Amino acid sequence: MEFLERKQNLLVVLCLVILLGLGLRIYSGLQKSYFFHDGIFTLELINGPEWAKERTNENNYNRVISGRVFLDDMTMSEEEKFDYSFNKVLKYADVHPPFYYWVLHPFQALIADGEVSWWPGLILNFLCYIASSILIFKIVRFFVREKFFSLFPVAFFSCSPAMISSDMLLRMYSLFGMLSLAFIYVSFLFFIGRRSRVLIVSIFLSCTLGALTHHYFIVLAFFVFLLLAIGYIANKRYSDLVDYIKILSVSALCYLITWHVVFEQVFSSKLSNTIFESFGKKSNFIEMLAMTNNYLFSGLLLQFLCFFVLAYLWAKKDGSKLYFYGYRGYLFASLFISAISFYTIVFLTQPFSILNGSYRYFYVPSVLMICFLGVFLSKILVGIQTSYIKKISISLLVFIFFAVNFDIGNVSYLYRDNAKEGDLLYDFKNDDYPVIIKLRDEWKSTIFDESQKDWIIVNLMPYLHNKSKVYIINDKDLNENKFSKILSELDILENDDFYVITSNQPKFLSILEDVIGKASSEKVIRYNKVLKYKL
C-alpha cells in the first residue's frame, strides 16, 4: 500500500486498471457476432436525411428484390458523410435527444467506410468508459484519502460484466453515464466552494449535453439539484444557491432552444402513455433486486452484504468512526439518495426495459452505487485496526471481486452462438438462398404513431444485404395459391433451400405447413422466427 502513496505510482496502477477494462471490452467486441436490434435502428437514424427509406418503402413489398437495397439504410454514401440533415429525422423517428447521434455520426463516417459495422459505436463507448473510470476515481478520491482503496471501485467498474455489456450496445448509455458522472463531480466541487470559469463551464456543458443525450438525465439532475439546494439552504449559503441556479437555468434554456421538440417527443407521443401506465402499476421490486444481484453482482450480492456487515461491525468494535463530517458527509448521503431515487423512477416508468431490455444494465444508478459502496467499504476497511483482520478482510474483498467480475462469459449482447458453424443464424448470414419475409398483418407500436409492422425486417437487416433474392410479403389475404406463386417467382425448385422470416402468425405458419411441410431447422431471434426449408 505504501507503494501507492506516491502519486506517479498511483497513476500508473490506475492506468493499468483502466487498460485491463479496455482490454476486456475489446476482447468482448471481437466476440460479438450480431446486432441488438436497437443498434440497427441507431445506424438507420444517422445515415442520411431519409430514415429507413428502403425498409419502409412499400414499393419493395410483394415482389422479388435484391437484399442489397437494405445496405443503404445502414451505411453512409460519400455524400452523406458529415451531412447532419439527418437531424430532422430524429424529431419524428426517435424518442431520444440528438447528442449521441451527433457524436456517433463522425465515428461512423470515418471508421465504417461503407460497411455495416458496430465498431464505430463500440469505440465511442470505450472512450466514454475511459472518461467514466477517471471520473469514478475522482469522485471516490473526493471522499477517501487512502489511495489504495480508491482503486477498488474503478476496478469493479472496469471488469464488471454488466458494465461491459452496456458498452456492447450501440446506444447512448455509456455517453449518458459519463456525462452524469461529470455533472455530479463538478456540482460537488461547486458545493464545497470551488470557483473558476472552467468549473462553471463544466457544470453548464455536462448538464446541457447530458440532457441532450437522454431524457432521464433531467431526472438525475433534478435529484442532485434538490439535495444540493437543501444543503445550501441549511447552511444559509443563499448566494451560492443563486449562482448554481443561474448556471442550471442557462443550461436548461440552451437545451430547450437546441431541442425544442422535447415536449412533443415526451408528452405528445405514446411514450408518455406507456410511462404513465407503467407508473400506475404495482412494480415488482423483488424481481428488480434479483436482476441486480444476477447482472451486477453475478449472484453474489448476499455474500457481499454479509462481508460488508461483518467488516462494519468489526470496525465499530475497534472504535472507528464510520461516518463523514461536514460537507463531504452531506454529499456522501446525496450520492446514495440520488442513485436510489433515480433507479426507482426509472424502474417505475420503464419496468419492462429494466427487467428484459437494454435498460437492464442502466449505467447511472449502477455506477453511482459502485461509487457509494466503494467509498463506504474504503471507510470500513481503513477503520479496522486489528492487523490480521484487516488483511483477511482485504483478501475476502479481492476474492469476491474476482468471483463477481472475472466472468467474461456473462457479458451480454455478443450473441456468441450465432458465430458458430452449424448455428442457423450463422448459416443464414453466409448462405445466399432466397429469403421470404412475412410482415405482420397489423401491429401498432406502443411508442410511435405509425405502423411498425416492418420492424421484423430490422432484426436481420445486417444479413439481408448479401442476399440475391428477397421477397417481403405484405398481404393480409395470403393463401396457399398465392404463396405457391411466390415460390415460383423466386425460382425455388424441388430440393432447393430457402429461408422464411416471420413473427408468431398462426395463419401464415399454417400456410407454410400446408404448402411445404415442416421446417428443417428454426431459431427465434428477438421475437421473430427464422425457418430454413427444403422444397
Buried (B, 14 or more C-beta within 10 A) or exposed (E): EEEBEEEEEBEEBBEEBBEEBBEBBEEBBEBBBBBBBBBBBBBBBBBBEBBBBBBBBEEBBBEBBBBBBBBBBBBBEEEBBEBEEBBEBBEBBBBBBBBBBBBBBBBBBEBBEEEBBBBBBBBBBBBBBBBBBBBBBBBBBBBBEBBBBBBBBBBBBBBBBBBBBBBBBBBBBBBBBBBBBBBBBBBBBBBEEEEEEEBBEBBBBBBBBBBBBBBBBBBBBBBBBBBBEEBBEEBEBEEBBEBBEEBBEBBBEBBEEBBEEBEEBBEEBBBBEBBEEBEEEEBEEEEBEBBBBBBBBBBBBEBBEEBBEBBBEBBBEEEBEEEBEEBBEBBBBBBBBBBBBBBBBBBBBBBEBBBEEBBBBBBBBBBBBBBBBBBBBBBBBBBBEEEEBBEBBBEBBEEBBEBBBEBBEBBBBBBBBBBEEEBBBBBBBEBEBBBBBBBBBEEEBEBBEEBBBBBBBBBBBBBBBBBBBBBBBBBEEBEEEBBEEBBEEBEBEEEBBBBBBBBEBEEBBEBBEEBBEEBEEBBEBBEBBBBBBBE
